[in-house]
Each structure stands twice: as structure tokens, then as C-alpha cells.
Amino acid sequence: FWLKPFWLRQLVFVPTTLAAAPALAMKFSAVVLGVAAIAGTALALKQDPCAGCDEGLALAYQMCAREHGDPCTELNGAGILSSGPGTKKDVGCCMKKEKHDRCLQCKSMDCEFKTCNVNKQYYSERTLVMEAKTKTKEAYESHDAKAMKAAGWGL
């Protein structure tokens, strides 16, 4: 033992007898089955088609629409629009457009009793903010003062 080089002494002893082979095979098969069960469970989980509907997606969609128009339009080999199968203008932007369309459908879903996870404000956040600003106390005061003066209240 002392005559062996230092690096050889650090190696872990691995049994190479035939008696250890079935035990190793059984452990390996148990690990493979465990990984397969976890992967099967992960695949069985249902994806949420309404996830990711936020302002970032809306901005990305608008940038794609600005550059490509309809990015899902198919082009033939010469780069001309075709009615048949071909290549899409931009595949990444086409996926964003499809996701945007799906988010608009999700926005209109009826989720009574919180049965789905939907962003009801998708693609209208700024519009809703501007509408809310018209319903402030200051907005009503200026409107009320003009209405009262027009009605002859002498303000």
C-alpha cells in the first residue's frame, strides 16, 4: 500500500466483481425510473395559455408589427408573398403575434370564481390610467365650476 503513488492512493475502491454488478444495475434502474416518473409528472402539468400577458409582450408585439407588418405571412423562395406554404417573414415575431392574439382572447374570458389567471388590463393599461385621471376630484372641480357658471350661479 505504501509503495503506491499518491494519486493512486486517493482513488476510491470500486468493486469489480461480478457479485456487485446486479446491485449496481438495480440502483441504476431505480434512478432511471425515478427520473422518468418526475419527467412524466412535469409533462402532465397543464400549461397556462394566459400566462405572460403583460406590458412587455405588448411592447414586443408592437415593435414586431412596426418592422414586419404581419410577421406570420409566408414568403416563397424569391421572397414574394405567397398563398401557399413557404417561410414566415420572422418566426420569433410570428410567435409574439400569436401570443398577443391569445392574450386578447384571454382578456375577454369570463373567469368567475377565479378559475383562471387572466390580466384583464392587458393592452389597455395606459388607456385605463387616462380614464382614471378624468375621474379625479380636480377634474370634477373644473367641470363643475364651468357648469355652474354656465347655469348662472355667478362663480
C-alpha positions as CSV (number, residue, x, y, z in Angstrom):
1,F,0.0,0.0,0.0
2,W,2.8,2.5,0.9
3,L,4.5,1.8,-2.4
4,K,1.7,3.1,-4.5
5,P,1.9,6.6,-5.8
6,F,0.0,9.4,-4.0
7,W,-2.6,9.9,-6.7
8,L,-3.4,6.2,-6.8
9,R,-4.0,6.1,-3.0
10,Q,-6.6,8.9,-3.4
11,L,-8.8,6.8,-5.8
12,V,-11.9,5.2,-4.3
13,F,-12.1,1.5,-4.3
14,V,-14.7,0.3,-6.8
15,P,-15.6,-3.4,-6.6
16,T,-15.3,-5.1,-9.9
17,T,-16.5,-8.5,-9.0
18,L,-19.5,-10.0,-10.8
19,A,-21.4,-10.1,-7.5
20,A,-21.6,-6.3,-7.4
21,A,-22.9,-5.9,-10.9
22,P,-26.6,-6.8,-10.2
23,A,-26.7,-4.4,-7.3
24,L,-25.3,-1.6,-9.4
25,A,-27.7,-2.4,-12.2
26,M,-30.6,-2.4,-9.8
27,K,-29.6,1.0,-8.4
28,F,-29.2,2.4,-11.9
29,S,-32.6,1.2,-13.0
30,A,-34.2,2.7,-9.8
31,V,-32.6,6.1,-10.7
32,V,-33.8,5.9,-14.3
33,L,-37.3,5.0,-13.1
34,G,-37.3,7.9,-10.7
35,V,-36.2,10.4,-13.3
36,A,-38.8,9.1,-15.7
37,A,-41.6,9.5,-13.1
38,I,-40.5,13.1,-12.4
39,A,-40.4,13.9,-16.1
40,G,-43.8,12.3,-16.6
41,T,-45.3,14.4,-13.8
42,A,-43.8,17.5,-15.3
43,L,-45.3,16.7,-18.7
44,A,-48.7,16.1,-17.1
45,L,-48.8,19.6,-15.7
46,K,-51.1,21.8,-17.8
47,Q,-49.6,25.0,-19.2
48,D,-51.5,28.2,-18.8
49,P,-52.1,29.8,-22.2
50,C,-52.8,33.2,-20.5
51,A,-49.5,33.4,-18.7
52,G,-47.1,36.2,-19.7
53,C,-49.7,38.6,-20.9
54,D,-48.1,41.8,-19.7
55,E,-46.9,45.1,-21.0
56,G,-43.5,43.6,-22.1
57,L,-45.3,41.3,-24.5
58,A,-47.5,44.2,-25.9
59,L,-44.3,46.3,-26.5
60,A,-42.5,43.4,-28.2
61,Y,-45.6,42.8,-30.4
62,Q,-45.8,46.5,-31.4
63,M,-42.1,46.5,-32.3
64,C,-42.6,43.4,-34.5
65,A,-45.7,44.9,-36.1
66,R,-43.8,48.1,-36.9
67,E,-40.9,46.2,-38.6
68,H,-42.8,43.3,-40.3
69,G,-46.5,44.2,-40.5
70,D,-47.9,40.7,-40.3
71,P,-44.8,38.5,-39.4
72,C,-46.7,35.3,-40.0
73,T,-47.2,36.0,-43.7
74,E,-45.5,33.2,-45.7
75,L,-43.0,34.1,-48.4
76,N,-41.9,31.9,-51.3
77,G,-38.3,31.2,-52.3
78,A,-38.0,34.5,-54.1
79,G,-39.1,36.5,-51.1
80,I,-42.5,37.3,-52.6
81,L,-45.8,36.9,-50.6
82,S,-47.4,33.6,-51.5
83,S,-50.7,32.0,-50.8
84,G,-49.2,28.5,-50.4
85,P,-46.7,27.2,-47.9
86,G,-43.4,28.9,-47.6
87,T,-41.2,30.6,-45.0
88,K,-42.5,33.1,-42.5
89,K,-41.3,36.7,-42.5
90,D,-40.0,36.4,-39.0
91,V,-40.7,33.3,-36.9
92,G,-39.9,34.9,-33.5
93,C,-42.2,37.9,-34.2
94,C,-44.9,35.5,-35.5
95,M,-44.8,33.7,-32.2
96,K,-45.2,37.1,-30.4
97,K,-48.1,37.9,-32.6
98,E,-49.8,34.6,-31.9
99,K,-49.2,35.1,-28.1
100,H,-50.6,38.6,-28.3
101,D,-53.7,37.3,-30.1
102,R,-54.1,34.6,-27.5
103,C,-53.8,37.2,-24.7
104,L,-56.5,39.3,-26.2
105,Q,-58.7,36.2,-26.2
106,C,-57.8,35.5,-22.6
107,K,-58.6,39.1,-21.7
108,S,-62.2,38.6,-22.8
109,M,-62.6,35.3,-20.9
110,D,-65.1,35.2,-18.1
111,C,-63.2,34.0,-15.0
112,E,-66.0,33.8,-12.5
113,F,-64.9,32.4,-9.1
114,K,-61.2,33.0,-10.0
115,T,-61.0,29.8,-12.2
116,C,-58.3,31.3,-14.4
117,N,-55.3,33.6,-14.2
118,V,-56.0,36.5,-16.6
119,N,-54.7,40.0,-16.9
120,K,-57.9,41.9,-17.6
121,Q,-55.9,45.1,-18.2
122,Y,-53.7,43.6,-21.0
123,Y,-53.1,46.0,-23.9
124,S,-55.2,48.8,-22.2
125,E,-53.1,49.8,-19.2
126,R,-52.4,53.3,-20.5
127,T,-56.0,53.9,-21.6
128,L,-57.3,52.9,-18.2
129,V,-54.9,55.3,-16.5
130,M,-56.0,58.2,-18.6
131,E,-59.7,57.4,-18.0
132,A,-59.0,57.2,-14.3
133,K,-57.4,60.7,-14.4
134,T,-60.7,62.2,-15.7
135,K,-62.5,60.9,-12.6
136,T,-60.3,62.7,-10.1
137,K,-61.5,65.5,-7.7
138,E,-59.6,68.1,-9.6
139,A,-61.2,67.1,-12.9
140,Y,-64.7,67.3,-11.4
141,E,-64.0,70.7,-9.8
142,S,-63.0,72.3,-13.1
143,H,-66.0,70.8,-14.8
144,D,-68.4,71.7,-12.0
145,A,-67.2,75.3,-12.0
146,K,-67.8,75.7,-15.7
147,A,-71.2,74.1,-15.5
148,M,-72.3,76.3,-12.5
149,K,-71.1,79.5,-14.3
150,A,-73.0,78.5,-17.5
151,A,-76.1,77.8,-15.4
152,G,-75.9,81.3,-14.0
153,W,-74.7,80.6,-10.5
154,G,-72.2,83.5,-10.7
155,L,-68.9,81.9,-9.7
